[in-house]
Amino acid sequence: MSNDVNDDVQAHADSIAEALRGLKPNEQHRKSQLFSLLYPVISDLLQQNVTQKSILEKLGEMGLKLHPARFKELMAAQAATTHTSSTDKAL
């Protein structure tokens, strides 16, 4: 009898685990992750005097729609992260 109860609990745990694995990150987090991967390219383009507007238009065409204020927030966050990680490597 005890074994049946344990099997039932294990089956239930497996079912819950499978449901949890099916969860996806929210859209905001997904956009942040994608932007993080694209940051080096975006940064290079800005240094080459490509306009923020052009970059935002192209990102939007490719499925990453960002408001200009959000773009600036993400740029600042990535710059801080990049600066921190390069400072850490120098130590």
C-alpha positions as CSV (number, residue, x, y, z in Angstrom):
1,M,0.0,0.0,0.0
2,S,2.8,2.4,1.0
3,N,4.5,1.9,-2.4
4,D,1.2,2.8,-4.3
5,V,1.0,6.1,-2.3
6,N,4.7,6.9,-3.1
7,D,4.1,6.0,-6.8
8,D,1.0,8.3,-6.8
9,V,3.0,11.2,-5.2
10,Q,5.9,10.6,-7.7
11,A,3.5,10.6,-10.6
12,H,1.9,13.8,-9.4
13,A,5.3,15.4,-8.9
14,D,6.3,14.4,-12.4
15,S,3.1,15.9,-13.8
16,I,3.7,19.2,-12.0
17,A,7.4,19.3,-13.1
18,E,6.3,18.7,-16.7
19,A,3.8,21.6,-16.5
20,L,6.4,23.9,-15.0
21,R,8.9,23.1,-17.8
22,G,6.2,24.2,-20.2
23,L,6.2,27.8,-18.8
24,K,7.8,30.5,-21.0
25,P,9.5,33.7,-19.8
26,N,7.3,36.8,-20.0
27,E,7.6,38.9,-23.1
28,Q,9.5,41.7,-21.3
29,H,12.2,39.3,-20.1
30,R,12.4,37.7,-23.6
31,K,13.0,41.1,-25.1
32,S,15.6,41.9,-22.5
33,Q,17.4,38.7,-23.2
34,L,17.3,39.3,-27.0
35,F,18.5,42.8,-26.6
36,S,21.4,41.6,-24.4
37,L,22.5,39.3,-27.2
38,L,22.2,42.1,-29.8
39,Y,23.9,44.8,-27.6
40,P,27.4,44.5,-29.1
41,V,26.0,45.0,-32.7
42,I,23.8,47.9,-31.6
43,S,26.6,49.5,-29.8
44,D,28.9,49.2,-32.8
45,L,26.2,50.7,-35.1
46,L,25.7,53.7,-32.8
47,Q,29.4,54.3,-32.8
48,Q,29.3,54.3,-36.6
49,N,26.6,57.0,-36.4
50,V,23.7,54.8,-37.4
51,T,20.7,56.6,-35.9
52,Q,18.7,55.2,-33.0
53,K,15.6,55.6,-35.0
54,S,17.0,53.4,-37.8
55,I,18.0,50.8,-35.4
56,L,14.6,50.8,-33.7
57,E,12.9,50.5,-37.1
58,K,15.0,47.5,-38.1
59,L,14.5,45.9,-34.7
60,G,10.7,46.4,-35.0
61,E,10.8,44.9,-38.5
62,M,12.6,41.8,-37.1
63,G,10.0,41.4,-34.3
64,L,11.7,43.3,-31.4
65,K,9.5,46.3,-31.0
66,L,10.9,48.8,-28.4
67,H,9.8,52.2,-27.4
68,P,12.7,54.7,-27.5
69,A,12.6,55.1,-23.7
70,R,12.8,51.4,-23.2
71,F,15.7,51.2,-25.8
72,K,17.6,53.8,-23.7
73,E,16.9,51.9,-20.5
74,L,18.2,48.6,-22.0
75,M,21.3,50.4,-23.5
76,A,22.1,51.9,-20.1
77,A,21.6,48.5,-18.3
78,Q,23.8,46.7,-20.8
79,A,26.5,49.4,-20.7
80,A,26.5,49.1,-16.9
81,T,26.7,45.3,-17.1
82,T,29.4,45.3,-19.7
83,H,31.4,47.9,-17.7
84,T,31.0,45.9,-14.5
85,S,32.1,42.6,-16.2
86,S,35.1,44.2,-17.9
87,T,36.1,45.8,-14.6
88,D,35.8,42.4,-12.8
89,K,38.0,40.8,-15.5
90,A,40.6,43.5,-15.0
91,L,40.9,42.6,-11.3
